[in-house]
Amino acid sequence: MDRRTYIGGADIASILGLQPKNWRTSLGTWERKTADSEPEETDKAKRKVYARGHVVEPLVANLLEAIHGIKTEVRNRRYVDPDVPYFAAEIDAELPFSAVAHLYPNAEAAADELVNVEIKTVHPFAASEWGDEGSDEMPIHYAAQVFWGLGVTRRRFALGAALFGADDLILYPMTADAATIDGMRAKAMDWWQSYIVPRIAPPASNLTDLARLYQQSDGNAIEASDE
């Protein structure tokens, strides 16, 4: 599925302005969606991250079973939203609620209700950005991705499985918040209709964006007013 044709979980943080410093901005996502061909990831550091993810995700699944007794299988299944054809989400793995019910002590759900699993690898230096095990306190850009997946799949529960270092696997049970998800979807729809459909670039978010929007000078100088 051509990534230019939909907003996915990897896009939503930039669209909402929640991306970490030096990550792709709204303008960067717009450029990728409006490119003549589907862009390849050329940044060496990002290629390493993606390659590590493909290797580590099966390891995390094994650790889930070995450490927490939760058996799962990495699927990387992509779902298309039933109502908005340009909304989609790739879910790393899925579990029946019965396998993780103990992590949601106050929740009522059918045993076979599916739970989204989002797998992350975390550098030890970034550990302070994450909350305690059993909480839902993950970095906001990752939380946005989780809620986006819940919105697309129409599911109520997600499990963040974060691997810190080589073997410290911490679980973050997440529950869908309808108001948050509805707000995200409304903003994403507005972004798509305002910028992708008419091919109009979104405003710059930082100096790097400005440099990309205005790469050339005609040699004339204009003094800016206070406004």
C-alpha positions in Angstrom: 0.0 0.0 0.0 1.5 3.3 -1.1 2.3 5.4 2.0 1.5 8.6 0.0 -2.2 7.6 -0.1 -2.9 7.6 3.6 -2.1 9.0 7.1 -0.6 6.3 9.2 0.6 6.0 12.8 4.1 7.1 11.9 2.6 10.4 10.4 0.2 11.5 13.1 2.7 13.0 15.6 4.1 15.3 12.9 0.7 16.3 11.8 -0.3 17.2 15.3 3.0 19.0 16.0 4.0 16.4 18.7 7.1 15.1 17.0 10.4 15.2 19.0 13.1 17.7 18.0 14.8 16.9 14.7 12.0 14.5 13.7 9.9 15.0 10.6 7.6 18.0 10.7 4.2 18.5 9.2 5.9 20.0 6.2 8.2 17.0 5.9 5.2 14.6 6.0 3.4 16.7 3.4 6.5 16.5 1.1 6.5 12.8 1.3 2.8 12.5 0.6 2.9 14.7 -2.4 6.1 13.4 -3.9 6.0 12.1 -7.5 6.9 8.6 -6.3 6.9 6.9 -2.9 10.1 8.1 -1.2 12.6 5.7 0.2 14.1 6.3 3.7 17.6 7.7 2.9 18.7 8.9 6.3 21.3 6.4 7.6 20.3 6.8 11.3 16.7 6.2 10.5 17.5 3.1 8.3 19.3 1.7 11.3 16.3 2.3 13.6 14.0 0.5 11.1 16.4 -2.4 10.6 16.7 -2.8 14.4 12.9 -2.8 14.7 12.5 -5.7 12.3 15.1 -7.7 14.2 13.9 -6.8 17.7 10.2 -7.2 17.3 10.3 -11.0 17.3 12.7 -10.8 20.3 10.2 -8.7 22.2 7.5 -11.3 21.4 9.7 -14.0 22.8 10.4 -11.9 25.9 6.7 -11.2 26.4 6.1 -15.0 26.7 9.3 -15.8 28.7 9.1 -12.9 31.2 5.4 -12.1 31.4 3.8 -15.3 30.2 2.0 -13.5 27.4 2.1 -15.4 24.1 1.9 -13.3 21.0 3.0 -13.3 17.4 4.4 -10.3 15.4 2.1 -9.7 12.4 2.7 -6.1 11.3 -0.9 -6.0 9.9 -2.1 -2.9 8.3 -5.7 -1.8 8.8 -7.6 0.8 6.7 -10.2 2.8 8.6 -13.7 1.7 7.8 -15.0 5.3 7.4 -12.0 7.3 6.2 -10.1 5.6 3.3 -7.0 7.7 3.8 -6.6 6.7 7.5 -4.6 3.6 8.1 -2.5 2.0 10.9 0.0 -0.8 11.1 -0.4 -2.9 14.2 2.8 -4.8 15.4 0.9 -7.6 17.0 -2.5 -8.5 18.5 -3.6 -10.4 21.6 -7.0 -11.6 23.0 -8.0 -9.6 26.0 -7.9 -12.7 28.1 -4.1 -12.9 27.7 -3.6 -9.5 29.3 -6.8 -9.0 31.4 -4.6 -8.8 34.6 -3.1 -5.6 33.3 -6.5 -3.9 33.1 -8.0 -4.7 36.5 -11.0 -2.4 36.2 -11.9 -3.2 32.6 -14.7 -5.3 31.4 -14.2 -7.0 28.1 -15.0 -10.2 26.2 -12.2 -12.7 26.4 -11.7 -12.7 22.7 -11.7 -8.9 22.3 -8.5 -8.0 20.5 -5.8 -5.8 22.0 -3.3 -3.9 19.8 0.3 -4.4 20.7 2.8 -1.6 19.9 6.5 -2.6 20.2 9.2 0.0 20.9 12.9 -0.2 21.4 14.2 2.5 23.8 17.7 3.7 24.2 18.7 3.7 28.0 19.4 7.4 27.8 15.7 8.0 27.0 14.4 5.9 29.8 13.5 9.0 31.9 10.8 9.9 29.2 8.8 6.8 30.1 6.7 6.2 33.2 6.6 3.3 35.6 5.7 -0.2 34.5 1.9 -0.7 34.5 1.2 3.0 33.8 0.1 4.5 30.5 2.9 7.2 30.7 4.8 6.9 27.4 6.2 9.8 25.3 3.4 11.7 23.8 4.5 11.0 20.2 4.3 7.3 20.9 1.0 7.7 22.7 -0.4 9.5 19.7 0.6 6.5 17.5 -1.1 4.1 19.9 -4.3 6.1 20.0 -4.3 6.5 16.2 -4.2 2.7 15.9 -7.0 2.3 18.4 -9.1 4.8 16.4 -8.5 3.0 13.0 -9.1 -0.5 14.4 -12.0 0.6 16.6 -10.5 -1.2 19.5 -10.5 -0.2 23.2 -7.2 -1.5 24.5 -3.6 -1.4 23.5 -0.4 -2.7 25.1 2.9 -0.8 24.7 5.8 -3.2 25.0 9.0 -1.2 25.4 12.4 -2.9 25.4 15.0 -0.8 27.3 18.5 -1.9 26.4 18.8 -5.6 25.7 16.5 -7.3 28.1 14.4 -4.9 30.2 10.9 -5.3 28.8 8.3 -2.9 30.4 4.6 -3.0 29.7 2.3 0.0 29.3 -1.4 -0.9 29.2 -3.4 1.8 27.3 -7.1 2.4 27.2 -8.8 4.3 24.3 -10.0 7.8 25.1 -12.8 8.7 22.7 -12.5 12.5 23.1 -8.7 12.3 22.4 -9.1 10.0 19.4 -12.0 12.1 17.9 -9.9 15.2 18.3 -6.9 13.6 16.6 -9.0 12.3 13.7 -10.6 15.7 13.2 -7.2 17.4 13.0 -5.8 14.8 10.6 -8.8 15.1 8.3 -8.5 18.8 8.3 -4.8 18.6 7.5 -5.4 16.2 4.6 -8.2 18.3 3.1 -6.3 21.6 3.6 -2.9 20.6 2.4 -2.8 17.2 0.6 -5.9 17.5 -1.6 -5.1 21.0 -2.9 -1.3 20.4 -2.8 -0.7 23.4 -0.6 2.3 23.2 1.7 1.5 23.6 5.5 3.2 26.4 7.5 6.8 26.0 8.5 7.4 24.6 12.0 11.1 25.5 12.4 14.0 27.1 10.6 14.8 23.9 8.7 11.3 24.0 7.2 11.8 27.6 6.2 15.1 26.8 4.5 13.3 24.0 2.5 10.4 26.3 1.5 12.6 29.2 0.5 15.7 27.7 -1.0 16.5 30.6 -3.3 16.8 34.4 -3.0 16.2 36.9 -5.7 18.7 39.2 -4.1 16.2 41.7 -2.7 16.0 42.6 1.0 12.7 43.4 2.7 12.6 44.9 6.2 10.0 43.1 8.4 7.5 45.1 10.3 6.8 44.4 14.0 3.7 42.4 13.0 
